[in-house]
């Protein structure tokens, strides 16, 4: 037999007070008598009373839920999701995690379920979430639908992607410019002059900023020609065809900067197919410091992104707006520091680099 939840009416009966008094005390509001407060609290604990948050949400207009539109794909994003979850739970909020469809490197093929983006937005809106957090592809995809959130004054935070100012969405990300600059300097200091870039999506602000800083640093040192191809992130073997094309070019690069660690992994595969040694013939550097980076052969030099901290910060920003009585009108742009992890995949340029 299923037991019914303990009601405030039952607590009031056993404590010998009115139901309105119980409601005030369990909501944390003051009453005239400390003895009455203690009696109600003790009775509620004895009965195992739990508050009805659905009713609370109707009364206050706040459901203490945050919509998170990001899939648990690849190491970096699982770290981000852990950070979001932990920070929300600390604030007694719950994430509702949904996505449309996704692809990427995985230990098995994941086809997902094709779902209309607007349907997913409405699923969150219908559940009266207090705010939303979006990952880059979804932020880009939802550009045309973002007003579904903003028209309801719902706080929006994007990760690794900045929406136009008109949407008034906060954002959190890594210091892309610092990362691109550090990578260029590292390869230049090793004597590389034939340098190529296996780039991220041209419509993603993280990839644009990462690439721009990298190429600008090369240009300041006289490297004006940096061959670049955009890696196909929709292919489970991300960027493999583009990596092969770079290595098959007439003036084969002596170093490749892959915009992500999974793209760097594809460079490793393409190099192995051609008998190109890493790092003796080719230096490879990635970006993210995914879990597999240190176990590649050789271990991958990369930029460490603080995924967990980025997740926590995105949750903090959305909570600040959803819980504030008078939230700031100024858009917040949080940029978290990165650091370079130098491993064995980069070395001095071979003599043939010129």
C-alpha positions in Angstrom: 0.0 0.0 0.0 1.4 3.4 -1.0 1.5 5.9 1.8 0.2 9.4 1.1 2.7 12.3 1.7 2.4 13.9 5.1 0.5 17.2 4.7 0.8 20.5 6.6 -2.7 19.9 7.9 -1.6 16.7 9.6 1.4 18.4 11.2 -1.0 21.2 12.4 -3.4 18.6 14.0 -0.6 16.8 15.9 1.1 20.1 17.0 -2.1 21.6 18.1 -1.8 24.8 16.0 -3.4 26.2 12.9 -2.4 25.2 9.4 -1.5 28.8 8.6 1.0 28.8 11.5 2.6 25.6 10.3 2.9 27.1 6.8 4.6 30.2 8.1 7.0 28.2 10.3 8.0 25.7 7.6 8.5 28.5 5.2 11.1 30.0 7.6 9.0 33.0 8.6 8.9 34.3 12.1 6.2 33.6 14.7 5.5 35.0 18.1 6.6 32.0 20.1 9.9 30.1 19.8 8.2 27.2 21.7 5.5 27.0 19.0 8.2 27.0 16.3 10.1 24.2 17.9 7.0 22.2 18.5 6.0 22.5 14.8 9.5 21.6 13.5 9.8 18.6 15.8 6.3 17.3 14.8 7.2 17.7 11.1 10.4 15.8 11.6 8.7 13.0 13.5 6.1 12.6 10.7 8.7 12.8 7.9 7.1 15.8 6.4 8.6 17.0 3.0 7.6 20.3 1.4 5.6 20.2 -1.8 7.8 22.1 -4.2 5.1 22.1 -6.9 2.8 24.0 -4.7 5.6 26.2 -3.6 6.4 26.9 -7.2 2.8 27.9 -7.9 2.8 30.2 -4.9 6.1 31.9 -5.6 6.5 31.6 -9.4 9.8 29.9 -8.8 10.3 26.1 -9.4 14.0 25.9 -8.4 14.7 24.2 -11.7 17.2 25.2 -14.3 17.1 24.0 -17.9 20.4 22.7 -19.2 20.6 22.2 -23.0 23.9 20.3 -23.3 24.6 16.6 -24.0 27.1 14.6 -22.0 29.4 14.2 -25.0 33.1 14.0 -24.5 35.2 14.6 -21.4 35.1 18.4 -21.4 31.3 18.6 -21.4 30.8 15.9 -18.8 33.1 18.0 -16.6 31.0 21.1 -17.4 27.8 19.2 -16.5 29.2 18.0 -13.2 30.0 21.6 -12.3 26.5 22.8 -13.2 24.9 20.0 -11.3 27.0 20.5 -8.1 26.5 24.3 -8.0 22.8 24.0 -8.5 22.4 21.3 -5.9 24.3 23.5 -3.4 21.6 26.1 -4.0 18.8 23.6 -3.6 18.0 23.8 -7.3 17.7 20.9 -9.8 18.9 20.8 -13.4 16.6 19.5 -16.1 19.0 18.3 -18.8 17.8 18.0 -22.4 19.2 18.2 -25.9 18.2 17.8 -29.5 20.7 15.5 -31.2 24.5 15.3 -31.1 27.4 13.5 -32.5 31.1 13.2 -31.7 33.8 10.8 -30.7 32.5 8.0 -28.4 33.4 4.5 -27.4 30.2 3.5 -29.3 28.0 5.1 -31.9 25.3 7.3 -30.5 22.6 8.2 -32.9 20.3 9.9 -30.4 16.8 10.9 -31.2 16.1 13.7 -33.7 14.0 16.3 -31.9 12.8 19.7 -33.1 14.8 22.4 -31.2 11.6 24.4 -30.5 10.0 21.4 -28.9 12.8 21.1 -26.4 12.6 24.8 -25.6 8.9 24.4 -25.0 9.5 21.4 -22.8 11.5 23.5 -20.5 9.2 26.5 -20.6 6.2 24.3 -19.9 7.9 23.1 -16.8 8.5 26.7 -15.7 12.3 26.5 -15.4 13.8 29.6 -13.7 16.6 29.9 -16.2 18.6 28.1 -19.0 22.2 27.2 -19.8 23.1 26.5 -23.4 26.2 24.8 -25.0 27.7 26.3 -28.2 25.9 24.3 -31.0 22.6 24.7 -29.3 23.2 28.4 -28.7 23.9 28.8 -32.4 21.1 26.6 -33.4 18.6 28.4 -31.1 19.6 31.8 -32.4 16.2 32.0 -34.1 14.4 30.7 -31.1 16.2 32.5 -28.3 13.4 35.0 -28.0 11.3 32.2 -26.6 13.4 32.7 -23.5 14.1 36.4 -23.6 10.5 37.4 -24.2 9.6 35.7 -20.9 12.5 37.5 -19.1 14.1 34.1 -18.5 17.8 34.3 -17.6 20.0 32.7 -20.3 23.7 31.7 -19.9 25.7 30.4 -22.8 28.9 28.4 -22.5 31.8 28.9 -24.9 29.6 31.0 -27.2 28.5 34.6 -27.0 25.0 35.7 -28.3 24.5 39.2 -29.7 24.0 41.9 -27.0 20.3 42.2 -27.9 19.6 38.9 -26.3 21.0 40.0 -23.0 22.4 36.5 -22.4 25.4 36.1 -20.0 28.2 33.8 -21.1 31.0 31.8 -19.5 34.1 30.4 -21.3 37.8 29.9 -21.3 40.4 32.6 -22.2 40.5 31.6 -25.9 42.9 34.4 -26.8 45.4 33.4 -24.2 45.2 29.8 -25.3 45.7 30.5 -29.0 48.6 32.8 -28.2 50.3 30.3 -26.0 50.1 27.6 -28.6 51.6 29.8 -31.3 54.4 30.9 -29.1 55.2 27.4 -28.1 55.5 26.1 -31.7 57.4 29.2 -32.8 59.9 28.8 -29.9 60.5 25.2 -31.0 61.5 26.6 -34.4 58.5 25.6 -36.4 57.7 27.7 -39.5 55.5 25.4 -41.5 52.5 25.4 -39.2 48.9 24.3 -40.0 45.6 24.6 -38.1 42.8 21.9 -37.9 40.1 24.4 -37.0 36.8 24.3 -35.1 33.4 25.4 -36.6 33.5 28.8 -38.3 30.2 29.7 -36.7 31.3 29.1 -33.1 32.8 32.1 -31.2 35.2 29.9 -29.2 36.7 28.5 -32.5 36.9 32.0 -34.1 38.6 33.6 -31.1 41.0 30.6 -30.6 42.0 30.7 -34.3 42.3 34.5 -34.5 44.7 34.7 -31.6 46.8 31.9 -32.9 47.1 33.3 -36.4 47.7 36.9 -35.2 50.6 35.7 -33.0 52.1 33.8 -36.0 51.7 36.9 -38.2 53.6 39.1 -35.7 56.5 36.6 -36.0 56.4 36.7 -39.8 54.4 33.6 -40.4 51.7 34.9 -42.8 50.6 31.7 -44.4 49.0 29.2 -42.0 47.0 26.6 -43.9 43.7 25.9 -42.1 40.9 23.4 -42.6 37.7 23.2 -40.6 37.4 19.8 -39.0 34.1 18.0 -39.5 32.8 17.6 -36.0 29.7 15.7 -37.1 31.8 12.7 -38.1 32.5 10.3 -35.3 36.2 10.3 -36.4 36.3 14.1 -36.1 38.4 15.9 -38.7 40.1 12.8 -40.1 39.6 13.7 -43.7 40.9 17.3 -43.1 43.9 16.0 -41.1 44.8 13.7 -44.0 44.5 16.6 -46.4 46.9 18.8 -44.4 49.4 16.0 -44.2 49.1 15.3 -47.9 49.8 18.9 -48.9 52.8 19.8 -51.0 54.6 21.6 -48.2 53.6 19.3 -45.4 53.5 21.1 -42.0 55.9 20.3 -39.3 53.4 21.2 -36.7 49.6 21.2 -36.5 47.4 23.0 -33.9 44.2 21.0 -33.5 41.4 23.2 -32.2 40.2 20.4 -29.8 41.8 17.2 -28.4 39.5 14.9 -30.4 40.7 16.7 -33.6 44.3 16.1 -32.4 43.5 12.5 -32.0 42.5 12.4 -35.7 45.8 14.0 -36.6 47.6 11.1 -34.7 45.6 8.6 -36.8 46.3 10.3 -40.1 50.0 10.6 -39.2 50.2 6.9 -38.3 48.6 6.0 -41.6 51.4 7.8 -43.4 54.3 6.6 -41.3 54.8 10.2 -40.0 56.4 10.1 -36.5 55.1 12.3 -33.7 57.0 14.4 -32.6 60.1 13.6 -34.7 58.5 14.5 -38.0 55.3 16.3 -36.8 54.5 18.2 -33.6 50.8 18.1 -32.6 49.1 20.3 -30.0 45.4 20.2 -28.9 43.0 22.2 -26.7 41.0 21.0 -23.7 43.1 18.4 -21.9 40.6 15.7 -22.2 40.9 12.5 -20.1 42.6 10.6 -23.0 45.2 13.3 -23.8 47.8 12.1 -21.4 47.4 8.4 -22.5 47.9 9.0 -26.2 51.2 7.8 -27.6 53.0 10.1 -27.3 51.1 12.0 -24.6 49.5 15.1 -26.1 50.6 18.7 -25.4 47.4 20.7 -25.0 45.7 23.6 -23.2 43.8 22.7 -20.1 40.3 24.1 -19.9 38.7 24.3 -16.4 35.5 22.5 -17.5 34.2 21.9 -14.0 34.7 25.5 -12.9 33.1 26.7 -16.1 30.0 24.7 -15.3 29.9 26.0 -11.7 30.3 29.6 -12.9 27.5 29.2 -15.5 25.2 27.9 -12.7 26.2 30.9 -10.5 25.3 33.4 -13.2 21.9 31.9 -13.9 21.2 31.6 -10.2 22.2 35.2 -9.6 19.6 36.4 -12.1 16.8 33.9 -11.3 16.9 34.5 -7.5 17.6 38.3 -7.4 14.7 40.6 -6.9 16.4 43.3 -9.0 19.0 41.6 -11.2 21.7 43.7 -13.0 20.9 44.8 -16.5 24.5 44.6 -17.5 25.5 41.4 -19.4 28.1 39.3 -17.7 31.0 37.8 -19.6 33.0 35.5 -17.4 36.4 34.4 -18.8 38.2 31.7 -16.8 42.0 31.2 -17.1 43.6 28.3 -19.0 47.1 26.8 -18.8 49.4 24.9 -21.1 50.2 21.3 -20.4 53.4 20.4 -22.3 53.8 16.7 -23.0 55.8 14.7 -25.5 53.8 15.4 -28.7 55.7 18.6 -29.5 59.5 18.9 -30.1 62.0 21.0 -32.0 61.2 21.4 -35.7 63.0 19.0 -38.0 65.8 20.4 -40.2 63.5 20.3 -43.2 61.3 23.0 -41.7 63.5 25.7 -43.1 
